[in-house]
Amino acid sequence: MNPQDILRYVDSLHREKNIDTELVFSAIEAALQTAAKRQYGEDADITITLNRENGRITARHDGEELGEDQIGRIGAQTAKQVIIQKVKEAERDSLMAEYREQVGQIVAGIIGRADGGVATVNLGNVEAILPRSEQIPGESLHAGERVRAVVFEVKAAGNRVRVVLSRTRPQLVQRLFEQEIPEISEEVISIKSISREPGYRSKVAVSSVDSQVDPIAVCVGFRGSRIKAVREELAGEHIDVVRYSEDPEVLIPNSLQPATVEQVLLCDMIGRAIVLVQEDQLSLAIGRRGQNVRLASKLCGWDIEIMTGAELEEQIERAVGGFSQIEGVTEEIAQSLVEQGYLSYDDLSVIEPDLFMEMSGLTAEQVDYIVETAEARAEEAEQAATEERRARKEKDRLMREAEAAGIAEPEAAAAPAAEAAPAPEAAAAPEAAAEASSEEAPAETESGEAVAAEEAAAEEPAEAAEPEVTEPEPTEPEPTEPEPTEPEAADSESSASKSS
């Protein structure tokens, strides 16, 4: 093997592939030693040395130096294979190191393939993947488009590097803010916290080190230009920028904007914040399907409960009464528990025994009994809630069946009274369905199903009542029969005669 060729190969790898030369030299020595042992035996004492300066290889077998021709026969092909393998491994390790440093950072690439599932993104020196689970819900990616995402995961896959990108992580929002708002990179404004539901809404808490700089105005930009650029990259996702504060009683109302908060009650022992609002602000504070309060909880790190003053008083009264029913819990202890934010058996089942003993003055055995009782009652309450949900689903099913049956009822109005005998039972079903609709209205109003169900349930009793006043259709007019005095009866009789 020509020593100059070895040096040339090693130097080329170092310059083009950024591979450490010592790594290649050591790999060649190890490979040559392994090849020599295959020829002379595994127990043979063989040492191989590769001179880093001139590329000459020195080999010794049991203390005797081998000639160059012997070394050449042993190592020529082996060294070549080692260099090829090390090139692949070194390229992989180099890419691994490069992209592991970029985890959480934003990268840009061209979409190579997007067939509704996993999309591939060409980053130049590697082809990354963007799984469906890491794509923004509702967005459409097309081949040839430029896309920005954060590096989510980097791992080896054989001799290749697997780079996974994400467009759903909160880091993407932060990196986009850093690119669009120079004051953040200049550290005049800092992002303290981000909560996100990809494709729908994000909340960003910001603060400023300069009291004369309004962080919200700077982030939004003139006429919303800066925030608009971020939203466009996120497929129109709504972004709330709020002012950060170290005081939870200030941060929590800010995070619940645009709702107006009356009071914040902090329960430090269980990390809960009870937020009181006016009745007209309740739905706004909770948000669509609880989104606003959910994002605010993530942003602040507190478990936020939204309620009105009347609801809080009712819940406190119910909690004191429920705790007092447990043997060993006096009304004073129940009041102390409520003051610390424990408002249900479920809350009491996770209380720290040491804190409970210190607060109540009870023994460890008494505390254990109270906690076990609270756990059992919490399970009973959960089972009752499950049964209630099952009953509501059954009522909803009845409502849908009654709604479907209402389509054919105009024909039933012309049927003889004998065939319409089950009408009272049929009328009872819509009433039950109407009760289910009224009970489930808050959960179904957003989808529009409850409104349609209530209209159908309200119309069906009147339609079902028509067969009760309809008599068998006469074949001839009966002048002796008195004329109907009420408009509804006249309409019913008229519709019956038309159908005949």
ChimeraX attribute file (.defattr): number of C-alpha atoms within 10 A of each C-alpha:
attribute: neighborCount
match mode: 1-to-1
recipient: residues
	/A:1	19
	/A:2	11
	/A:3	15
	/A:4	13
	/A:5	11
	/A:6	23
	/A:7	19
	/A:8	12
	/A:9	14
	/A:10	22
	/A:11	17
	/A:12	14
	/A:13	20
	/A:14	18
	/A:15	11
	/A:16	8
	/A:17	14
	/A:18	13
	/A:19	21
	/A:20	14
	/A:21	18
	/A:22	12
	/A:23	13
	/A:24	22
	/A:25	19
	/A:26	14
	/A:27	17
	/A:28	25
	/A:29	21
	/A:30	17
	/A:31	18
	/A:32	27
	/A:33	21
	/A:34	19
	/A:35	18
	/A:36	25
	/A:37	17
	/A:38	13
	/A:39	10
	/A:40	12
	/A:41	12
	/A:42	12
	/A:43	8
	/A:44	13
	/A:45	15
	/A:46	21
	/A:47	19
	/A:48	22
	/A:49	18
	/A:50	18
	/A:51	13
	/A:52	15
	/A:53	9
	/A:54	11
	/A:55	19
	/A:56	16
	/A:57	23
	/A:58	16
	/A:59	21
	/A:60	16
	/A:61	15
	/A:62	10
	/A:63	10
	/A:64	10
	/A:65	14
	/A:66	16
	/A:67	12
	/A:68	14
	/A:69	10
	/A:70	11
	/A:71	19
	/A:72	15
	/A:73	12
	/A:74	20
	/A:75	22
	/A:76	13
	/A:77	13
	/A:78	18
	/A:79	21
	/A:80	16
	/A:81	14
	/A:82	18
	/A:83	20
	/A:84	11
	/A:85	14
	/A:86	18
	/A:87	19
	/A:88	16
	/A:89	16
	/A:90	21
	/A:91	19
	/A:92	20
	/A:93	17
	/A:94	16
	/A:95	20
	/A:96	19
	/A:97	12
	/A:98	12
	/A:99	21
	/A:100	17
	/A:101	12
	/A:102	16
	/A:103	18
	/A:104	21
	/A:105	16
	/A:106	21
	/A:107	16
	/A:108	14
	/A:109	18
	/A:110	18
	/A:111	23
	/A:112	17
	/A:113	18
	/A:114	18
	/A:115	11
	/A:116	11
	/A:117	13
	/A:118	15
	/A:119	20
	/A:120	21
	/A:121	28
	/A:122	18
	/A:123	14
	/A:124	10
	/A:125	7
	/A:126	14
	/A:127	17
	/A:128	22
	/A:129	21
	/A:130	23
	/A:131	17
	/A:132	15
	/A:133	12
	/A:134	18
	/A:135	22
	/A:136	20
	/A:137	15
	/A:138	10
	/A:139	10
	/A:140	11
	/A:141	18
	/A:142	15
	/A:143	14
	/A:144	14
	/A:145	12
	/A:146	14
	/A:147	16
	/A:148	19
	/A:149	27
	/A:150	24
	/A:151	26
	/A:152	22
	/A:153	15
	/A:154	21
	/A:155	14
	/A:156	13
	/A:157	10
	/A:158	10
	/A:159	14
	/A:160	16
	/A:161	20
	/A:162	20
	/A:163	24
	/A:164	21
	/A:165	27
	/A:166	24
	/A:167	27
	/A:168	21
	/A:169	22
	/A:170	20
	/A:171	22
	/A:172	23
	/A:173	26
	/A:174	20
	/A:175	18
	/A:176	19
	/A:177	21
	/A:178	19
	/A:179	14
	/A:180	18
	/A:181	18
	/A:182	14
	/A:183	18
	/A:184	21
	/A:185	13
	/A:186	10
	/A:187	12
	/A:188	14
	/A:189	23
	/A:190	18
	/A:191	19
	/A:192	15
	/A:193	18
	/A:194	22
	/A:195	22
	/A:196	24
	/A:197	18
	/A:198	21
	/A:199	19
	/A:200	16
	/A:201	18
	/A:202	22
	/A:203	25
	/A:204	26
	/A:205	23
	/A:206	21
	/A:207	21
	/A:208	20
	/A:209	12
	/A:210	10
	/A:211	8
	/A:212	7
	/A:213	14
	/A:214	15
	/A:215	26
	/A:216	19
	/A:217	13
	/A:218	18
	/A:219	23
	/A:220	19
	/A:221	15
	/A:222	10
	/A:223	9
	/A:224	12
	/A:225	12
	/A:226	18
	/A:227	22
	/A:228	18
	/A:229	15
	/A:230	23
	/A:231	17
	/A:232	11
	/A:233	16
	/A:234	23
	/A:235	16
	/A:236	15
	/A:237	19
	/A:238	19
	/A:239	19
	/A:240	19
	/A:241	21
	/A:242	20
	/A:243	18
	/A:244	25
	/A:245	16
	/A:246	8
	/A:247	8
	/A:248	18
	/A:249	15
	/A:250	13
	/A:251	18
	/A:252	24
	/A:253	20
	/A:254	21
	/A:255	27
	/A:256	26
	/A:257	18
	/A:258	14
	/A:259	20
	/A:260	17
	/A:261	19
	/A:262	13
	/A:263	14
	/A:264	19
	/A:265	17
	/A:266	20
	/A:267	17
	/A:268	11
	/A:269	12
	/A:270	16
	/A:271	12
	/A:272	19
	/A:273	22
	/A:274	19
	/A:275	23
	/A:276	23
	/A:277	21
	/A:278	16
	/A:279	12
	/A:280	11
	/A:281	19
	/A:282	17
	/A:283	17
	/A:284	18
	/A:285	27
	/A:286	21
	/A:287	17
	/A:288	11
	/A:289	13
	/A:290	12
	/A:291	17
	/A:292	22
	/A:293	23
	/A:294	19
	/A:295	24
	/A:296	28
	/A:297	20
	/A:298	17
	/A:299	23
	/A:300	22
	/A:301	15
	/A:302	19
	/A:303	17
	/A:304	24
	/A:305	16
	/A:306	20
	/A:307	21
	/A:308	19
	/A:309	16
	/A:310	12
	/A:311	12
	/A:312	16
	/A:313	12
	/A:314	11
	/A:315	16
	/A:316	20
	/A:317	14
	/A:318	14
	/A:319	20
	/A:320	23
	/A:321	14
	/A:322	17
	/A:323	25
	/A:324	17
	/A:325	13
	/A:326	16
	/A:327	11
	/A:328	14
	/A:329	20
	/A:330	15
	/A:331	14
	/A:332	12
	/A:333	19
	/A:334	22
	/A:335	19
	/A:336	16
	/A:337	23
	/A:338	20
	/A:339	14
	/A:340	16
	/A:341	21
	/A:342	25
	/A:343	21
	/A:344	21
	/A:345	20
	/A:346	18
	/A:347	16
	/A:348	22
	/A:349	20
	/A:350	14
	/A:351	16
	/A:352	13
	/A:353	19
	/A:354	11
	/A:355	11
	/A:356	20
	/A:357	16
	/A:358	10
	/A:359	13
	/A:360	16
	/A:361	12
	/A:362	16
	/A:363	13
	/A:364	13
	/A:365	11
	/A:366	16
	/A:367	21
	/A:368	16
	/A:369	14
	/A:370	20
	/A:371	23
	/A:372	15
	/A:373	17
	/A:374	22
	/A:375	18
	/A:376	15
	/A:377	18
	/A:378	18
	/A:379	14
	/A:380	12
	/A:381	15
	/A:382	13
	/A:383	12
	/A:384	12
	/A:385	12
	/A:386	12
	/A:387	12
	/A:388	12
	/A:389	13
	/A:390	12
	/A:391	13
	/A:392	18
	/A:393	14
	/A:394	14
	/A:395	22
	/A:396	21
	/A:397	14
	/A:398	19
	/A:399	26
	/A:400	18
	/A:401	14
	/A:402	24
	/A:403	22
	/A:404	12
	/A:405	13
	/A:406	20
	/A:407	11
	/A:408	10
	/A:409	16
	/A:410	15
	/A:411	10
	/A:412	17
	/A:413	24
	/A:414	24
	/A:415	19
	/A:416	16
	/A:417	19
	/A:418	11
	/A:419	12
	/A:420	19
	/A:421	12
	/A:422	12
	/A:423	18
	/A:424	14
	/A:425	10
	/A:426	18
	/A:427	18
	/A:428	15
	/A:429	20
	/A:430	30
	/A:431	18
	/A:432	17
	/A:433	27
	/A:434	24
	/A:435	18
	/A:436	23
	/A:437	26
	/A:438	15
	/A:439	13
	/A:440	17
	/A:441	17
	/A:442	11
	/A:443	12
	/A:444	15
	/A:445	13
	/A:446	12
	/A:447	8
	/A:448	10
	/A:449	14
	/A:450	22
	/A:451	16
	/A:452	13
	/A:453	23
	/A:454	21
	/A:455	12
	/A:456	21
	/A:457	25
	/A:458	15
	/A:459	14
	/A:460	23
	/A:461	19
	/A:462	11
	/A:463	17
	/A:464	23
	/A:465	16
	/A:466	23
	/A:467	27
	/A:468	16
	/A:469	13
	/A:470	19
	/A:471	14
	/A:472	13
	/A:473	16
	/A:474	9
	/A:475	8
	/A:476	6
	/A:477	8
	/A:478	8
	/A:479	7
	/A:480	6
	/A:481	7
	/A:482	7
	/A:483	9
	/A:484	12
	/A:485	8
	/A:486	8
	/A:487	9
	/A:488	12
	/A:489	15
	/A:490	13
	/A:491	13
	/A:492	17
	/A:493	19
	/A:494	11
	/A:495	15
	/A:496	21
	/A:497	13
	/A:498	8
	/A:499	12
	/A:500	10
